[in-house]
Amino acid sequence: MKIIARIALLLTMVVFAGCASVSKMPLNDKVTEVDTSQKSILVGKLSIRNDNKPSHQPNLLAVFVNQNEKDFSFTKPTLVADLDKGGKEYFISMAVEPGKAKLKLARFMRQVPLLLNAMADLPFEYEIDVPANQVVYIGNINAIIKPREDDQPRAGQVIPLIDQAVAGFSNGTFGVSITDNYAEDMKALEEKYPFIANQTLAKNLLPSWTHPEHREDEPTILAEKAEE
């Protein structure tokens, strides 16, 4: 059963990732140090909860970043907490070159082997000015899938019809809050990955979230402060 699930996950990544370059998130259980001399590392905490269909809590599959007209997909986020119907919490990290980068979206998946395979995309479309040689905190992102009303943007595509509806993605919509929880989140991150304490830290907090379809412009996020 686990083999089937892994094959399905791989096929899903191939279909949905398109031409994006796929790599593991730079902060993971197999690393003991990070090198920011070539690429800085964006970090944050992301929580997901499905209130539309509480029995179908999704997993975070990947976060997508665009830089220099190329798409990059970062997989294998660090699971912080699995709260059952209360959702899941993750640390996310993305290695990007200094300069302009666009945080595109977070992709979620709900899978029941042989029965259900559904996908939801949380769009950001925020341009970030990435400083050189730093670990950059982008915020605490709390995403909730709630019942969709009227013409609100869907959390997931309509097709496949049954899977997307059963998981609550095609008939759900995202509600998102982004907060500055720098001190607590970075303390927890350093406890998990002590080696980042030796890095220069910056904070480029994402702005309040509005779905790109309802957004008049796309603000650029600049570094607010750096700490040793």
KOLLO-329773 format. One record per residue (C-alpha): y negated, x, z. Coordinates in steps of 0.2 Angstrom, whole numbers, plus 5000, padded with zeros to 4 digits. Layout:
// KOLLO-329773
<rec><v>Y</v><u>X</u><w>Z</w></rec>
...
//
This chain:
// KOLLO-329773
<rec><v>5000</v><u>5000</u><w>5000</w></rec>
<rec><v>4988</v><u>5014</u><w>5004</w></rec>
<rec><v>4992</v><u>5022</u><w>4987</w></rec>
<rec><v>4988</v><u>5006</u><w>4978</w></rec>
<rec><v>4971</v><u>5005</u><w>4988</w></rec>
<rec><v>4966</v><u>5023</u><w>4984</w></rec>
<rec><v>4970</v><u>5020</u><w>4965</w></rec>
<rec><v>4960</v><u>5004</u><w>4965</w></rec>
<rec><v>4946</v><u>5013</u><w>4974</w></rec>
<rec><v>4946</v><u>5027</u><w>4961</w></rec>
<rec><v>4946</v><u>5015</u><w>4946</w></rec>
<rec><v>4931</v><u>5006</u><w>4954</w></rec>
<rec><v>4922</v><u>5022</u><w>4956</w></rec>
<rec><v>4925</v><u>5027</u><w>4938</w></rec>
<rec><v>4920</v><u>5010</u><w>4931</w></rec>
<rec><v>4904</v><u>5008</u><w>4942</w></rec>
<rec><v>4898</v><u>5026</u><w>4944</w></rec>
<rec><v>4896</v><u>5027</u><w>4925</w></rec>
<rec><v>4888</v><u>5044</u><w>4920</w></rec>
<rec><v>4883</v><u>5049</u><w>4938</w></rec>
<rec><v>4888</v><u>5066</u><w>4945</w></rec>
<rec><v>4899</v><u>5062</u><w>4960</w></rec>
<rec><v>4900</v><u>5073</u><w>4975</w></rec>
<rec><v>4904</v><u>5071</u><w>4994</w></rec>
<rec><v>4889</v><u>5069</u><w>5005</w></rec>
<rec><v>4884</v><u>5087</u><w>5011</w></rec>
<rec><v>4887</v><u>5082</u><w>5030</w></rec>
<rec><v>4905</v><u>5078</u><w>5032</w></rec>
<rec><v>4919</v><u>5083</u><w>5044</w></rec>
<rec><v>4925</v><u>5098</u><w>5034</w></rec>
<rec><v>4908</v><u>5108</u><w>5034</w></rec>
<rec><v>4903</v><u>5120</u><w>5048</w></rec>
<rec><v>4886</v><u>5124</u><w>5040</w></rec>
<rec><v>4873</v><u>5119</u><w>5027</w></rec>
<rec><v>4863</v><u>5129</u><w>5015</w></rec>
<rec><v>4846</v><u>5122</u><w>5011</w></rec>
<rec><v>4839</v><u>5137</u><w>5001</w></rec>
<rec><v>4843</v><u>5128</u><w>4984</w></rec>
<rec><v>4843</v><u>5110</u><w>4989</w></rec>
<rec><v>4836</v><u>5100</u><w>5004</w></rec>
<rec><v>4846</v><u>5087</u><w>5012</w></rec>
<rec><v>4841</v><u>5069</u><w>5014</w></rec>
<rec><v>4848</v><u>5061</u><w>5030</w></rec>
<rec><v>4847</v><u>5044</u><w>5038</w></rec>
<rec><v>4857</v><u>5030</u><w>5047</w></rec>
<rec><v>4863</v><u>5015</u><w>5037</w></rec>
<rec><v>4870</v><u>4999</u><w>5045</w></rec>
<rec><v>4879</v><u>4985</u><w>5035</w></rec>
<rec><v>4884</v><u>4968</u><w>5041</w></rec>
<rec><v>4890</v><u>4953</u><w>5031</w></rec>
<rec><v>4884</v><u>4937</u><w>5040</w></rec>
<rec><v>4887</v><u>4927</u><w>5024</w></rec>
<rec><v>4906</v><u>4930</u><w>5025</w></rec>
<rec><v>4909</v><u>4938</u><w>5042</w></rec>
<rec><v>4928</v><u>4940</u><w>5039</w></rec>
<rec><v>4923</v><u>4952</u><w>5024</w></rec>
<rec><v>4914</v><u>4966</u><w>5031</w></rec>
<rec><v>4911</v><u>4979</u><w>5017</w></rec>
<rec><v>4912</v><u>4998</u><w>5017</w></rec>
<rec><v>4899</v><u>5010</u><w>5011</w></rec>
<rec><v>4905</v><u>5018</u><w>4996</w></rec>
<rec><v>4891</v><u>5029</u><w>4989</w></rec>
<rec><v>4873</v><u>5032</u><w>4989</w></rec>
<rec><v>4864</v><u>5035</u><w>4972</w></rec>
<rec><v>4850</v><u>5047</u><w>4969</w></rec>
<rec><v>4841</v><u>5050</u><w>4952</w></rec>
<rec><v>4832</v><u>5067</u><w>4949</w></rec>
<rec><v>4827</v><u>5075</u><w>4933</w></rec>
<rec><v>4833</v><u>5060</u><w>4923</w></rec>
<rec><v>4851</v><u>5063</u><w>4930</w></rec>
<rec><v>4860</v><u>5051</u><w>4942</w></rec>
<rec><v>4870</v><u>5058</u><w>4957</w></rec>
<rec><v>4882</v><u>5048</u><w>4967</w></rec>
<rec><v>4886</v><u>5054</u><w>4985</w></rec>
<rec><v>4902</v><u>5048</u><w>4993</w></rec>
<rec><v>4911</v><u>5049</u><w>5009</w></rec>
<rec><v>4898</v><u>5044</u><w>5022</w></rec>
<rec><v>4901</v><u>5048</u><w>5040</w></rec>
<rec><v>4907</v><u>5032</u><w>5049</w></rec>
<rec><v>4898</v><u>5031</u><w>5066</w></rec>
<rec><v>4904</v><u>5014</u><w>5072</w></rec>
<rec><v>4915</v><u>5000</u><w>5066</w></rec>
<rec><v>4910</v><u>4984</u><w>5075</w></rec>
<rec><v>4922</v><u>4972</u><w>5066</w></rec>
<rec><v>4912</v><u>4956</u><w>5062</w></rec>
<rec><v>4897</v><u>4965</u><w>5068</w></rec>
<rec><v>4897</v><u>4977</u><w>5053</w></rec>
<rec><v>4898</v><u>4996</u><w>5051</w></rec>
<rec><v>4886</v><u>5010</u><w>5054</w></rec>
<rec><v>4885</v><u>5026</u><w>5044</w></rec>
<rec><v>4876</v><u>5043</u><w>5043</w></rec>
<rec><v>4871</v><u>5046</u><w>5025</w></rec>
<rec><v>4866</v><u>5063</u><w>5018</w></rec>
<rec><v>4861</v><u>5068</u><w>5000</w></rec>
<rec><v>4858</v><u>5086</u><w>4993</w></rec>
<rec><v>4843</v><u>5086</u><w>4982</w></rec>
<rec><v>4832</v><u>5099</u><w>4974</w></rec>
<rec><v>4814</v><u>5100</u><w>4980</w></rec>
<rec><v>4802</v><u>5090</u><w>4970</w></rec>
<rec><v>4802</v><u>5072</u><w>4965</w></rec>
<rec><v>4819</v><u>5062</u><w>4968</w></rec>
<rec><v>4822</v><u>5043</u><w>4967</w></rec>
<rec><v>4833</v><u>5035</u><w>4980</w></rec>
<rec><v>4842</v><u>5022</u><w>4968</w></rec>
<rec><v>4854</v><u>5011</u><w>4978</w></rec>
<rec><v>4868</v><u>5010</u><w>4991</w></rec>
<rec><v>4885</v><u>5003</u><w>4985</w></rec>
<rec><v>4896</v><u>4993</u><w>4996</w></rec>
<rec><v>4914</v><u>4988</u><w>4993</w></rec>
<rec><v>4926</v><u>4975</u><w>5001</w></rec>
<rec><v>4944</v><u>4978</u><w>4997</w></rec>
<rec><v>4960</v><u>4969</u><w>5002</w></rec>
<rec><v>4974</v><u>4978</u><w>4992</w></rec>
<rec><v>4981</v><u>4967</u><w>4978</w></rec>
<rec><v>4970</v><u>4952</u><w>4984</w></rec>
<rec><v>4952</v><u>4956</u><w>4983</w></rec>
<rec><v>4940</v><u>4970</u><w>4975</w></rec>
<rec><v>4922</v><u>4966</u><w>4977</w></rec>
<rec><v>4906</v><u>4976</u><w>4975</w></rec>
<rec><v>4888</v><u>4974</u><w>4981</w></rec>
<rec><v>4873</v><u>4985</u><w>4977</w></rec>
<rec><v>4858</v><u>4987</u><w>4989</w></rec>
<rec><v>4843</v><u>4993</u><w>4978</w></rec>
<rec><v>4830</v><u>5004</u><w>4984</w></rec>
<rec><v>4821</v><u>5012</u><w>4969</w></rec>
<rec><v>4809</v><u>5023</u><w>4980</w></rec>
<rec><v>4803</v><u>5039</u><w>4974</w></rec>
<rec><v>4803</v><u>5053</u><w>4987</w></rec>
<rec><v>4793</v><u>5069</u><w>4987</w></rec>
<rec><v>4806</v><u>5081</u><w>4994</w></rec>
<rec><v>4800</v><u>5097</u><w>5003</w></rec>
<rec><v>4809</v><u>5113</u><w>5000</w></rec>
<rec><v>4822</v><u>5121</u><w>5012</w></rec>
<rec><v>4823</v><u>5106</u><w>5025</w></rec>
<rec><v>4834</v><u>5093</u><w>5032</w></rec>
<rec><v>4824</v><u>5077</u><w>5029</w></rec>
<rec><v>4825</v><u>5061</u><w>5039</w></rec>
<rec><v>4822</v><u>5045</u><w>5028</w></rec>
<rec><v>4825</v><u>5032</u><w>5042</w></rec>
<rec><v>4836</v><u>5019</u><w>5050</w></rec>
<rec><v>4841</v><u>5007</u><w>5037</w></rec>
<rec><v>4849</v><u>4990</u><w>5043</w></rec>
<rec><v>4856</v><u>4979</u><w>5029</w></rec>
<rec><v>4862</v><u>4961</u><w>5032</w></rec>
<rec><v>4870</v><u>4951</u><w>5018</w></rec>
<rec><v>4865</v><u>4933</u><w>5022</w></rec>
<rec><v>4868</v><u>4916</u><w>5012</w></rec>
<rec><v>4858</v><u>4916</u><w>4996</w></rec>
<rec><v>4845</v><u>4902</u><w>4993</w></rec>
<rec><v>4836</v><u>4897</u><w>4977</w></rec>
<rec><v>4833</v><u>4911</u><w>4966</w></rec>
<rec><v>4835</v><u>4925</u><w>4978</w></rec>
<rec><v>4842</v><u>4941</u><w>4971</w></rec>
<rec><v>4861</v><u>4942</u><w>4973</w></rec>
<rec><v>4869</v><u>4955</u><w>4984</w></rec>
<rec><v>4882</v><u>4958</u><w>4970</w></rec>
<rec><v>4886</v><u>4953</u><w>4953</w></rec>
<rec><v>4894</v><u>4936</u><w>4948</w></rec>
<rec><v>4909</v><u>4943</u><w>4940</w></rec>
<rec><v>4924</v><u>4944</u><w>4944</w></rec>
<rec><v>4920</v><u>4926</u><w>4950</w></rec>
<rec><v>4933</v><u>4924</u><w>4964</w></rec>
<rec><v>4932</v><u>4941</u><w>4972</w></rec>
<rec><v>4913</v><u>4942</u><w>4972</w></rec>
<rec><v>4911</v><u>4924</u><w>4979</w></rec>
<rec><v>4925</v><u>4926</u><w>4992</w></rec>
<rec><v>4917</v><u>4942</u><w>4999</w></rec>
<rec><v>4900</v><u>4933</u><w>5000</w></rec>
<rec><v>4892</v><u>4945</u><w>4988</w></rec>
<rec><v>4888</v><u>4934</u><w>4973</w></rec>
<rec><v>4882</v><u>4920</u><w>4984</w></rec>
<rec><v>4873</v><u>4931</u><w>4996</w></rec>
<rec><v>4857</v><u>4941</u><w>4997</w></rec>
<rec><v>4851</v><u>4956</u><w>5006</w></rec>
<rec><v>4839</v><u>4956</u><w>5021</w></rec>
<rec><v>4834</v><u>4974</u><w>5025</w></rec>
<rec><v>4824</v><u>4983</u><w>5039</w></rec>
<rec><v>4819</v><u>5001</u><w>5039</w></rec>
<rec><v>4813</v><u>5008</u><w>5055</w></rec>
<rec><v>4808</v><u>5025</u><w>5062</w></rec>
<rec><v>4822</v><u>5030</u><w>5075</w></rec>
<rec><v>4820</v><u>5048</u><w>5072</w></rec>
<rec><v>4822</v><u>5055</u><w>5089</w></rec>
<rec><v>4838</v><u>5045</u><w>5093</w></rec>
<rec><v>4846</v><u>5046</u><w>5076</w></rec>
<rec><v>4843</v><u>5065</u><w>5074</w></rec>
<rec><v>4850</v><u>5068</u><w>5092</w></rec>
<rec><v>4866</v><u>5059</u><w>5087</w></rec>
<rec><v>4867</v><u>5068</u><w>5071</w></rec>
<rec><v>4865</v><u>5085</u><w>5079</w></rec>
<rec><v>4878</v><u>5080</u><w>5092</w></rec>
<rec><v>4890</v><u>5077</u><w>5077</w></rec>
<rec><v>4884</v><u>5092</u><w>5067</w></rec>
<rec><v>4877</v><u>5105</u><w>5079</w></rec>
<rec><v>4873</v><u>5117</u><w>5065</w></rec>
<rec><v>4858</v><u>5107</u><w>5058</w></rec>
<rec><v>4849</v><u>5111</u><w>5074</w></rec>
<rec><v>4845</v><u>5128</u><w>5066</w></rec>
<rec><v>4837</v><u>5120</u><w>5050</w></rec>
<rec><v>4819</v><u>5115</u><w>5048</w></rec>
<rec><v>4817</v><u>5096</u><w>5050</w></rec>
<rec><v>4805</v><u>5084</u><w>5041</w></rec>
<rec><v>4803</v><u>5066</u><w>5041</w></rec>
<rec><v>4800</v><u>5056</u><w>5025</w></rec>
<rec><v>4801</v><u>5038</u><w>5031</w></rec>
<rec><v>4805</v><u>5025</u><w>5018</w></rec>
<rec><v>4793</v><u>5011</u><w>5017</w></rec>
<rec><v>4797</v><u>4993</u><w>5022</w></rec>
<rec><v>4810</v><u>4986</u><w>5010</w></rec>
<rec><v>4806</v><u>4974</u><w>4997</w></rec>
<rec><v>4818</v><u>4970</u><w>4983</w></rec>
<rec><v>4813</v><u>4979</u><w>4967</w></rec>
<rec><v>4812</v><u>4962</u><w>4958</w></rec>
<rec><v>4799</v><u>4957</u><w>4969</w></rec>
<rec><v>4789</v><u>4973</u><w>4970</w></rec>
<rec><v>4773</v><u>4976</u><w>4962</w></rec>
<rec><v>4773</v><u>4995</u><w>4963</w></rec>
<rec><v>4785</v><u>5009</u><w>4968</w></rec>
<rec><v>4777</v><u>5020</u><w>4982</w></rec>
<rec><v>4780</v><u>5038</u><w>4983</w></rec>
<rec><v>4786</v><u>5043</u><w>5001</w></rec>
<rec><v>4778</v><u>5059</u><w>5007</w></rec>
<rec><v>4783</v><u>5070</u><w>5021</w></rec>
<rec><v>4774</v><u>5065</u><w>5037</w></rec>
<rec><v>4778</v><u>5079</u><w>5048</w></rec>
<rec><v>4790</v><u>5094</u><w>5050</w></rec>
<rec><v>4798</v><u>5100</u><w>5066</w></rec>
<rec><v>4807</v><u>5116</u><w>5071</w></rec>
//
